[in-house]
Each structure stands twice: as structure tokens, then as C-alpha cells.
Amino acid sequence: MPLTKDEIRSLLSDIENERVERTLSTDNTKKMSEAICSFANDIRNTKKPGYFLIGADDNGNLDGQTFTDEQLRSYAGLRNSGTLLPPPAMMVYKETFPDGEVAVIEVQPSEDTPVRYKGVIWIRIGARKAEANTEEERILTEKGQIHSSSFDGSPCREATIDNIDVELFKNEYLPKAVSPATLAKDKRTPIQQMASLRLFDTRFNCPTYAGILLLGHDPQYFIPGAYIQYVKFAGTNRATKVLKENRFKGNLISMLKELEYFIKYSIENKRPEFVSVLREEPRINYPWEAIRELAMNAVMHRAYNGNNSPIKFYEYSDRIEIDNPGNLYGKVNLENFPNETDYRNPNIAEIMMNLGYVNRFGSGVNTVSALLEENKSNPAEFLLGDYTTFKVVVQNADVIENGTDVIEKKPTVIVNTAESGTNVTNDVTNDVTNDVTNNVINDTDIRKEVVIELMRKNKRVSVTQIAKELNVTRRTIFRIIDVLKSENRIKRVGDLKSGTWEVIE
């Protein structure tokens, strides 16, 4: 709950309070971030929030500043900037006084200490902040081990130091996670360094699960489902011929490199498309950056504990589906997805940020949407009806028919019950409604007859038009079409882009 005006006034005048820092500068994000980092680390374990007050001098005097909503949003955005790892819990608000406004950044003590800003650990010593020394870093590491509640931060007690690649840590990960200046002064052992990064638990003398996933010689021995199963099918369902299979496994450093390379050079296909007699443009089936973003999000957000299921990365002739164990987590729900952010695996999120696979927390869906729109692809569909999994579907732009380009260029949440065929769809920026329209056609046989009748009336009718007529998804229509083809009741003359439907009487 935000501070009251009287509480803020009291903090302004409490010059010696170690949980308060003041500044007149409204755009010194370095100073703000260092203060946020120091409050989150809570070296004295006060278990109380810290406050960064913008618009006041060191003596607590205001200078008549005002703050726009855009400024407050930019301060709040520091949390997800990727420079504060792991991201601390904080809130931003302002209060108005006769002699000016005060913007307040309220920071909660972190349970996943130490928190770093650009690879440096900041703490508070009295009313000032400073870089943590080796002993202070050890205190924060032990505090984080005691309070860590995430699976990836918990000890993998079956493992030992022999199960992880220490040289890989020193050469590949440590220089990316810790600033060069800090590293130059660091004389600790690799185990102490790994513990500081939540990769090793010194209480039990074993790696954490994050350490096993990042550095393990064989992570799947300890977490059997920690791999990605890729399958390419010839048709639109899993009953069709398998064209290619691959299993991405191993530690995250090697697996993510291999996955990124595969998506870039094996998934994206370009072909020329003539837009006039003298000009052609490249046509791309899937923008590889969008698929990469979705695959990386699956690795970051999946549930690693409680199941042995891999991430399923299935490529059909008309779409890609990425299905990972674990649905929406923590504060994220159907009403606020994708605008809210929470982390099932905060240490994996930090690892992927340090390795460069994540640029900014909380921006993945928006990034994917922009890439798909730029490619003139349909927006991504997020299927969240099964509470045990999180599935996203991206349509192949090469098989989007004439006239099927979507009007709404925003991602869609689909809450579906496959047995009844009922779908509730909504723009993800709106509330998800519980009202299902009364004209949904539930019976599969009836749907088949309606599809045939629509094709009789208009042999060029698009899948999108049929889906809209029946109030179902395009994927449902593709399944019905597959059934009708197998029953030899319809066939396609020509390709999906320019061909026609023929009803076989």
C-alpha cells in the first residue's frame, strides 16, 4: 500500500534514515537503479521497504517539481530493464505538496539475494550506498539460500560439484553475469562465485537446479523433461507423416545456442513474391525472431518440477505450436496477460538475460506481435484452456489465403474446451468474458455440413470466413477440412492461396 502524505513528509525530514534516499534529478536512472538494488538487498535484514524520493534535496526540501504519468512509467520500467537481476518487487507513485510533487519508488526486500545492477551488488551502509565486499556478498548469498522459494533456486541434493562444468562457468557465464571491474577484484573460489549467482547451495554443498540446468554435464539425468522435442509433420495434424525430428537437450549454454541456430536456418523460409511486373518482395513463412522469442519464453517460463514432459515444438504444414508444461504463474492471470509479469523461474530468467537471449523482461508477447504484423502474418494465438500447459500457435504466412488477413493485429487468448468445441476469445488487452455466444455450433457433423454448404455457395470461401460463420477458430476449420478430405467429400483445386474448393457429390 502506498505511503500516506504524512508518512512521506516524515521520511522527507528523517535525514538519517537508512531506508530513504533523496534526489532532485528526475532522469538519473543510474543513481535510481543503484538505490533500488541496495534497498532490495536489505543487507541488515530489516525486512522493511526502502524509499527513493525524487524531487527533494538531501535535506528533504522540495523544489517545485511535477511528474507526468510517462515519467512514473519510466521509473517503474527500471524493474524490467534487464539491468537489475533478479528483478526486485517495487511500486511507483507520487504525492503533491504545496511546494512541489514527490515521486516515490518503493522497493521491497528481495528473497533472492544478492540483487545486482549491471553485475554489481549494491548495499546500504547507514544512510549511504556502497558496493558489497566479499563478506557482505557472502551474507547476501546465505540469506538468499535460506529464503529462496523457487524450484530453480532450491538445492539439487542428488548432485555434486562433479556434475557441473566448472570451466564452462568460469569461461562462458561468469564474465557475462558480473561486471569486469568486480571480477578483477574477485579472489573467491568458483563454488563461492556460483553460490553468489544462485547456482550452488553451500549449505548442502551441491548445485541448485538452476546450476544443473545451466552448467550440468547431463541436466536431463536430474530433470528428465528439461529438453525440447521438435517434430515436423507433413500435414495439419499428428496423424500425418513425420518429416523431421530433433531433440534439443544438454545444458542451457549449449542447448540455447543450438536452438537459436536451428530456428534461424531451418524454420524460416523465404521466397520471392511478385507484387508487380517489375517488383518482387520476399515472402517469409515465419519470421525467425518471433519463433525464437516464443521458444525462449517457453524455456524461461516452463514448469521444471512435478512432471517429466518436454517443451513440444511442433511444426505442421499450416502452423507452429509451442506447448510447455505450466500455465500462467503467480500474479499473471487471464485478465492481465500479457501486461503483467511474474517469474516461476527467476534464476533461469536471470541466466537467459545474462546470456543475451532476453533483452527486456515482460516484452516478449509485444515483440512477437510486432514481428508477425510486420511480416503480414496472423497474430499469435495463446491457448490457455488447459491449466497444466501454456500453448501458443503461429500460422504459416505462406498458407494464409487471399482475403484471410486478419483485421485485428493483436494476439488472441483462447480459453477452449476441446470436447464441446466452445471457445471464448478476447483481445488480450480486454477482460476475458465468461459469456459464450448462443449461436456456437457444437455438433461436429452439423459443422461439416455447414462447411460443405458454404463451399457450394462460394468455391473461393476462405478458412477465416468459414471460421467466422461458425464462430470457431481457424484451427477447428482446418481439422474439419482434413476430415472431409479423408471422407472424400471435398478437395482443393490449386493451392491454398489461389485455388478453389470442389464439393464431391
C-alpha positions in Angstrom: 0.0 0.0 0.0 1.4 3.4 -0.9 2.6 5.8 1.8 0.3 8.5 3.1 1.1 12.1 2.6 2.0 12.4 6.3 4.3 9.3 6.1 6.1 10.8 3.0 6.5 14.1 4.8 8.0 12.3 7.8 10.5 10.5 5.5 11.5 13.7 3.8 12.6 15.2 7.1 14.2 12.0 8.5 17.7 12.7 7.2 19.5 9.8 8.9 17.0 7.1 7.9 19.0 4.4 6.1 15.9 3.2 4.2 15.5 6.5 2.4 17.4 8.3 -0.4 16.5 11.6 -2.0 17.4 13.3 -5.2 16.5 16.4 -7.2 17.5 14.7 -10.5 14.5 13.3 -12.4 16.4 11.4 -15.1 19.5 9.9 -13.3 18.5 6.2 -13.9 21.9 5.0 -12.8 21.5 6.6 -9.3 17.9 5.3 -9.1 18.9 1.8 -10.1 21.8 1.6 -7.6 19.4 2.7 -4.8 16.8 0.2 -5.9 19.4 -2.5 -5.9 20.7 -1.5 -2.4 17.2 -1.5 -0.9 16.3 -4.8 -2.5 19.4 -6.4 -0.9 18.4 -5.3 2.6 21.9 -6.2 4.0 20.8 -5.7 7.6 17.7 -7.9 7.1 15.3 -5.3 8.3 12.5 -6.9 6.2 11.2 -3.3 5.6 10.9 -1.5 2.3 13.2 1.2 1.1 12.2 4.5 -0.5 13.8 6.6 -3.2 12.3 10.1 -3.2 12.6 12.1 -6.4 12.1 15.8 -6.2 13.7 16.5 -2.9 17.2 17.6 -1.9 19.4 15.9 0.7 17.7 17.9 3.5 14.2 16.9 2.4 13.3 20.2 0.8 11.1 20.2 -2.3 11.9 22.4 -5.3 8.5 22.6 -7.0 8.9 19.8 -9.5 5.9 18.0 -11.1 5.8 14.5 -12.6 3.9 13.2 -15.6 2.4 9.7 -15.9 5.1 9.0 -18.6 7.9 9.8 -16.1 6.3 7.5 -13.5 6.0 4.7 -16.1 9.7 5.1 -17.0 10.7 4.8 -13.3 8.6 1.7 -12.9 10.2 0.3 -16.1 13.5 0.1 -14.4 12.4 -3.1 -12.8 12.1 -4.9 -16.2 15.0 -3.2 -17.9 17.2 -6.3 -17.6 19.9 -4.3 -15.6 18.5 -5.3 -12.2 18.8 -9.0 -11.7 16.8 -10.7 -10.4 14.1 -8.1 -10.8 13.0 -6.6 -7.5 9.5 -6.0 -6.3 8.7 -2.3 -6.4 6.0 0.2 -7.0 6.0 3.9 -8.1 3.6 6.7 -7.2 3.6 10.4 -6.5 2.2 12.8 -3.9 1.5 16.5 -4.2 2.6 19.1 -1.6 2.2 22.9 -1.6 5.9 23.3 -2.6 6.0 20.6 -5.2 5.4 16.9 -6.0 7.4 13.9 -4.9 7.8 10.7 -6.9 8.2 7.7 -4.7 10.0 4.4 -5.7 9.1 1.9 -3.0 11.3 -1.2 -3.0 10.6 -4.4 -1.1 13.4 -6.5 0.3 14.2 -9.3 -2.1 14.2 -13.0 -1.1 16.5 -13.9 -4.0 19.7 -12.0 -2.9 22.1 -10.9 -3.9 20.5 -8.5 -6.4 22.9 -6.9 -8.9 22.7 -3.7 -11.0 24.8 -4.2 -14.2 26.7 -7.0 -12.5 27.5 -5.1 -9.3 25.9 -5.7 -5.9 24.9 -2.5 -4.1 24.1 -2.3 -0.4 23.3 0.3 2.2 25.7 1.3 4.9 23.8 3.6 7.1 22.3 6.4 5.0 24.7 5.8 2.0 25.1 3.1 -0.5 28.2 1.2 -1.5 29.4 -1.8 -3.5 29.3 -5.0 -1.4 32.6 -6.6 -0.4 33.3 -10.3 -0.3 32.0 -10.8 3.2 28.8 -8.8 2.5 28.2 -10.7 -0.7 28.5 -14.0 1.3 25.9 -12.7 3.8 23.5 -11.9 1.0 24.2 -15.3 -0.7 23.4 -17.2 2.5 20.3 -15.0 3.1 19.1 -15.8 -0.4 19.6 -19.6 0.1 17.5 -19.5 3.2 14.6 -17.6 1.7 14.6 -18.9 -1.8 11.2 -20.4 -2.6 11.6 -21.1 -6.3 12.3 -24.5 -7.7 15.2 -23.3 -9.8 16.9 -21.8 -6.7 16.5 -24.9 -4.5 19.3 -27.4 -4.0 19.6 -30.4 -6.2 20.8 -32.7 -3.4 21.4 -35.7 -5.6 24.1 -33.7 -7.4 27.7 -32.7 -6.5 30.2 -30.3 -7.9 31.4 -33.1 -10.2 28.0 -33.0 -12.1 28.6 -29.5 -13.4 31.1 -28.0 -15.8 33.1 -25.5 -13.7 35.3 -24.4 -16.6 32.2 -23.6 -18.6 31.0 -21.4 -15.7 34.3 -19.6 -15.5 34.8 -19.0 -19.2 31.3 -18.7 -20.6 28.9 -17.5 -17.9 30.8 -15.6 -15.1 32.1 -12.8 -17.4 28.6 -12.2 -18.6 27.0 -12.1 -15.2 29.5 -10.0 -13.2 31.0 -6.6 -14.2 34.6 -6.7 -15.3 35.7 -4.3 -12.5 34.1 -6.6 -9.9 35.5 -9.7 -11.5 39.0 -8.2 -11.5 38.9 -7.9 -7.7 37.2 -11.2 -7.1 39.5 -13.8 -5.4 36.9 -16.3 -4.3 36.7 -19.9 -5.3 34.4 -21.0 -8.2 32.0 -22.5 -5.7 31.7 -19.2 -3.8 31.2 -17.4 -7.1 28.5 -19.8 -8.2 26.7 -19.6 -4.9 26.6 -15.8 -5.2 24.8 -16.3 -8.5 22.4 -18.8 -7.0 23.9 -21.7 -9.0 25.3 -23.5 -5.9 24.0 -24.1 -2.4 26.8 -24.0 0.2 24.5 -25.3 2.9 24.2 -28.7 1.2 27.4 -28.5 -0.9 25.5 -29.1 -4.1 24.4 -27.2 -7.2 20.9 -25.6 -7.3 18.6 -26.8 -10.1 19.4 -23.6 -11.9 23.1 -24.6 -11.7 22.3 -28.0 -13.1 20.3 -26.6 -16.0 22.9 -24.0 -16.8 26.1 -26.0 -16.3 25.2 -29.7 -15.9 27.1 -32.3 -17.8 23.7 -34.2 -18.1 20.9 -32.0 -16.8 18.2 -34.4 -18.0 19.5 -37.0 -15.6 18.2 -34.8 -12.7 15.3 -33.1 -14.6 14.2 -35.6 -17.2 11.8 -33.3 -19.0 14.3 -30.4 -19.4 14.6 -30.6 -23.2 12.7 -29.5 -26.3 11.0 -32.0 -28.6 10.8 -30.7 -32.2 8.7 -32.6 -34.8 7.8 -31.5 -38.3 4.6 -33.1 -39.7 3.7 -33.3 -43.4 0.1 -32.3 -42.7 -2.1 -30.3 -40.3 -2.3 -33.0 -37.5 -0.1 -35.6 -35.8 -1.6 -38.4 -37.7 0.3 -37.3 -40.8 3.9 -38.3 -41.8 6.8 -37.2 -39.7 9.3 -35.3 -41.9 11.8 -34.4 -39.3 12.5 -34.9 -35.6 15.0 -33.3 -33.3 15.7 -33.2 -29.5 17.4 -30.2 -28.0 19.0 -31.1 -24.7 22.1 -30.6 -22.7 22.9 -27.5 -20.5 21.3 -24.2 -21.3 24.5 -22.7 -22.8 24.8 -25.3 -25.5 21.1 -26.0 -25.9 20.0 -22.4 -26.4 22.8 -21.8 -29.0 21.7 -24.9 -31.0 18.0 -23.9 -30.7 18.6 -20.4 -31.9 20.7 -21.6 -34.9 18.1 -24.2 -35.8 15.2 -21.7 -35.8 17.1 -19.2 -37.8 18.3 -21.5 -40.5 15.7 -24.4 -40.5 12.4 -22.8 -39.7 12.3 -19.5 -41.7 11.9 -19.9 -45.4 12.0 -17.0 -47.9 10.7 -17.0 -51.4 10.2 -14.1 -53.9 6.6 -12.9 -54.4 5.8 -10.7 -57.4 3.9 -7.6 -56.4 4.0 -6.1 -59.8 5.6 -6.9 -63.2 8.8 -5.1 -62.2 9.0 -5.6 -58.5 9.1 -8.6 -56.1 9.2 -8.8 -52.4 10.4 -11.7 -50.1 7.6 -13.8 -48.6 8.5 -15.3 -45.3 6.6 -18.2 -43.7 7.6 -17.4 -40.1 9.8 -14.5 -39.0 12.5 -16.4 -37.2 12.9 -13.8 -34.5 9.3 -14.3 -33.5 9.6 -18.1 -33.2 12.9 -17.6 -31.3 11.2 -15.3 -28.8 8.4 -17.8 -28.2 10.8 -20.7 -27.8 13.0 -18.8 -25.4 9.9 -17.8 -23.4 8.9 -21.5 -23.2 12.4 -22.4 -21.8 12.2 -19.5 -19.3 8.7 -19.9 -18.0 8.0 -23.7 -18.2 7.4 -25.7 -15.0 10.5 -27.9 -14.4 9.3 -29.6 -11.3 6.4 -32.1 -10.9 6.4 -33.5 -14.4 8.7 -35.1 -17.0 7.1 -33.5 -20.0 9.4 -31.7 -22.5 8.6 -28.5 -24.3 6.7 -29.6 -27.5 7.8 -27.6 -30.6 5.6 -29.0 -33.4 5.7 -27.7 -37.0 2.7 -28.5 -39.1 2.1 -27.6 -42.8 0.0 -24.6 -41.7 1.2 -23.6 -38.3 3.7 -23.9 -35.5 2.6 -24.9 -32.0 4.8 -24.5 -28.9 3.4 -26.2 -25.8 5.2 -26.0 -22.5 4.3 -27.5 -19.1 2.9 -24.9 -16.7 0.3 -22.3 -17.4 0.1 -18.7 -16.2 2.0 -18.2 -13.0 1.8 -16.0 -9.9 0.3 -12.6 -10.4 -0.4 -13.3 -14.1 -3.9 -14.4 -15.0 -6.4 -14.3 -17.9 -7.4 -10.7 -17.2 -3.9 -9.1 -17.1 -2.0 -11.4 -19.5 0.3 -10.3 -21.2 0.6 -6.9 -19.4 1.6 -8.4 -16.0 4.9 -10.2 -15.3 5.8 -12.8 -12.8 8.5 -15.5 -12.7 8.2 -19.2 -12.0 11.9 -19.5 -12.6 13.6 -16.2 -11.6 17.1 -17.6 -11.7 16.5 -19.1 -15.2 15.2 -15.7 -16.3 18.4 -14.0 -14.9 20.5 -16.6 -16.7 18.8 -16.0 -20.1 19.1 -12.2 -19.6 22.9 -12.6 -18.9 23.3 -14.9 -21.9 21.6 -12.3 -24.2 18.5 -14.4 -25.1 16.2 -11.9 -23.3 16.5 -8.1 -23.9 13.8 -6.8 -21.6 11.5 -8.6 -19.2 7.8 -8.5 -19.9 8.1 -7.5 -23.5 8.0 -10.9 -25.3 4.4 -11.0 -26.5 4.6 -7.4 -27.7 7.8 -8.2 -29.6 6.2 -11.3 -31.2 3.1 -9.3 -32.2 5.2 -6.6 -33.9 7.3 -9.1 -35.8 4.2 -11.0 -37.0 2.4 -7.9 -38.1 5.5 -6.6 -40.0 5.5 -10.0 -41.8 1.8 -9.7 -42.5 1.2 -12.9 -40.6 -1.9 -13.6 -38.4 -1.4 -12.7 -34.8 -0.3 -15.4 -32.3 -3.0 -17.4 -30.5 -2.5 -18.3 -26.9 -4.5 -21.4 -25.9 -4.9 -21.3 -22.1 -7.8 -23.6 -21.6 -5.6 -26.4 -20.1 -4.4 -25.2 -16.7 -1.4 -27.6 -16.9 0.2 -26.2 -20.1 0.8 -23.0 -22.0 0.3 -23.3 -25.7 1.0 -20.7 -28.4 0.1 -21.1 -32.1 1.6 -19.1 -35.1 0.1 -19.6 -38.5 2.3 -20.1 -41.6 2.1 -16.9 -43.6 2.5 -18.9 -46.8 -0.8 -20.7 -46.4 -2.8 -17.6 -45.4 -5.3 -17.4 -48.2 -6.5 -14.4 -50.2 -8.9 -12.4 -48.1 -7.9 -14.0 -44.8 -5.6 -11.4 -43.5 -6.8 -10.5 -40.0 -8.2 -7.1 -39.3 -7.3 -7.1 -35.7 -3.5 -7.2 -35.4 -3.3 -8.1 -31.7 -2.6 -11.5 -30.1 -5.6 -13.5 -29.0 -6.2 -15.5 -25.9 -8.3 -18.6 -26.5 -9.9 -20.4 -23.5 -11.1 -23.6 -25.0 -12.8 -26.9 -24.1 -12.0 -29.2 -26.9 -14.8 -31.7 -26.1 -17.6 -29.2 -26.6 -15.9 -27.0 -29.2 -16.8 -23.9 -27.2 -14.3 -21.1 -27.4 -14.1 -17.8 -25.6 -11.8 -15.5 -27.4 -10.8 -12.0 -26.5 -8.3 -9.3 -27.3 -5.7 -9.8 -24.6 -5.9 -6.2 -23.6 -9.6 -6.6 -22.6 -11.2 -8.6 -19.8 -11.8 -12.2 -20.7 -15.5 -12.7 -20.7 -17.4 -15.7 -19.3 -20.3 -15.2 -21.7 -20.3 -17.6 -24.6 -22.4 -16.6 -27.6 -25.6 -18.7 -28.1 -25.0 -19.3 -31.8 -22.0 -21.6 -31.4 -22.5 -24.7 -33.4 -21.2 -27.6 -31.2 -22.0 -30.7 -33.1 -19.2 -31.8 -35.4 -21.5 -33.4 -38.0 -23.5 -30.2 -38.3 -20.3 -28.2 -38.7 -19.2 -30.4 -41.5 -22.5 -29.9 -43.4 -22.3 -26.1 -42.9 -18.7 -26.1 -44.2 -19.8 -28.1 -47.3 -22.7 -25.8 -47.9 -20.5 -22.7 -47.7 -18.1 -24.2 -50.2 -21.0 -25.0 -52.5 -22.2 -21.4 -52.4 -18.7 -19.9 -52.7 -15.9 -22.1 -54.1 -13.4 -19.4 -53.0 -14.6 -19.1 -49.5 -11.6 -18.7 -47.1 -10.9 -20.6 -43.9 -11.2 -17.4 -42.0 -14.7 -16.7 -43.4 -15.8 -20.2 -42.6 -14.5 -19.9 -39.0 -16.3 -16.6 -38.5 -19.5 -18.1 -39.8 -19.3 -21.0 -37.4 -17.9 -18.9 -34.5 -14.9 -21.2 -34.1 -11.1 -20.9 -34.7 -9.3 -21.4 -38.0 -7.6 -24.4 -36.5 -11.0 -26.1 -35.9 -11.9 -25.5 -39.5 -8.6 -27.0 -40.7 -9.4 -30.1 -38.7 -12.9 -30.3 -40.2 -11.5 -29.9 -43.7 -9.0 -32.7 -43.1 -11.9 -35.0 -42.0 -13.9 -34.0 -45.1 -11.0 -34.7 -47.4 -10.4 -38.1 -45.8 -14.1 -38.9 -46.3 -13.6 -37.9 -50.0 -16.3 -35.2 -49.7 -14.3 -32.2 -50.8 -11.0 -31.5 -52.5 -8.9 -28.4 -53.1 -8.2 -27.5 -56.7 -5.0 -25.5 -56.8 -3.0 -24.2 -53.8 -4.4 -22.7 -50.7 -3.6 -19.2 -51.8 -5.3 -19.0 -55.2 -7.2 -22.3 -55.6 -10.9 -23.2 -55.1 -12.9 -25.7 -53.2 -14.7 -28.5 -55.0 -17.5 -30.4 -53.3 -17.7 -34.1 -54.4 -21.3 -35.0 -54.8 
